[in-house]
């Protein structure tokens, strides 16, 4: 298992990548990052918020604008919740993200990429081209990676 | 790079993708090549009266130029233009004899007899309807003695003469001596290979074009190029714009006029948007007005660069609708390109390209863009810039692989 990166370091790297973003950290307990992501030059900037706590794990939200839906769609793709625009960026049981990885090099690029595919989802009238796994078709994965502590800590995808 | 420069680049890459969406697929491409090579073998096979004259089938037209454009409706034929080149003809043969010998030989093959369509003025046409429909127009032609020596020479704008010398002799049922002239030099001439050499020369991505060896322009099997040159993409885009605007109207501007004017106007721009903007702005400069002493009036002249006596716009004076349609098209394409160039976001860009180029094509363009980005990420080639979060093939941090999780609620 990779060594946990301290939130102090996470904050430092996030600030270095996004000097204009706002970050608040409570010791090693929690970290909140908020900044603008613009996936392509012809995209608007999206206000994105990352909320991480040791107890609740990771959550990433699009704060603004209000995300519109593709023609014929009733919900957003790959979100936990359309109403609060909480994104699903990785497959939790595979530990694609864990506290041994820098958020600035994983979660944030994935969020920008989510926004990129969200725009293409609108442009193609409802095709998700970013790949991934549907909640509704859970894949039975080998459990050896599922360190229980990690799962509890990062139960959000 | 500044943001508006990046935006221009992005619009340009969408247009480049639009051009790619107009290409025929590699399977269709291979099918066409296999089919015409098989016909060539049949014409040249032992026992054929044509075999002493070394018939060889070669691509010409848009298939050779790399500017072929899918039809707007998938059920319409792909149109492959070919030359059947002969090294000479039997003493005493007229145009009629050569044309008939080719026809007879095709009819002697069961499958080709079935596919053969009614005789054309200059061509024989074979229609294929299994799977993707396409037809091949085969133009019988005779080359002069010096032809292959000529191919080793170089051409440039300063020396179009060499390309002009590539002209070959064809048959034409409407020619006065179609059934009487036995001197091949009195047959009608056509210079599709010289034109291809000139187009290839003009398509170089630089303002200082290099002289080009003619041989490079006419390959028996042109390479299937995925990354085409900006001029090729521009011509494809202009032709599609024309196809959508005129929707089968027989008086639409013809491809050879669009191709010639675009190639003259192209100035070596290295991206599709810059090339397209320049071309639509400048192409009318190459439509000349010439005084016709016989009619005592001015007429429009779009010269064949490799055959100065030929006017591609010769029909305009006979049918003013053709002339009007050309100007109407040019005005519209100028407006549409200007609109595309100024769009500030992808959604407005989609609106601006859907109307002139068709909804299905544009849908497939964005689909392909998404798939390519995903493949780029999967192969480790996608990066994110710091500060903005912009994605691209360069950036501060590599985007690692991952799986978007989650249901559509």
Interface residues (C-beta under 8 A of the other chain):
Chain A: X16 X17 X18 X19 X20 X35 X36 X37 X38 X39 X40 X41 X42 X43 X44 X45 X73 X75 X76 X77 X78 X79 X80 X81 X82 X87 X88 X89 X90 X91 X92 X94 X96 X97 X104 X105 X106 X108 X109 X110 X111 X112 X113 X114 X116 X117 X119 X120 X122 X123 X124 X125 X127 X128 X129 X130 X131 X132 X133 X134 X135 X136 X157
Chain B: X3 X6 X7 X9 X10 X11 X343 X344 X345 X346 X347 X349 X350 X363 X366 X367 X369 X370 X371 X373 X374 X377 X382 X384 X386 X387 X388 X389 X390 X391 X396 X397 X398 X399 X400 X401 X402 X403 X404 X405 X406 X407 X408 X409
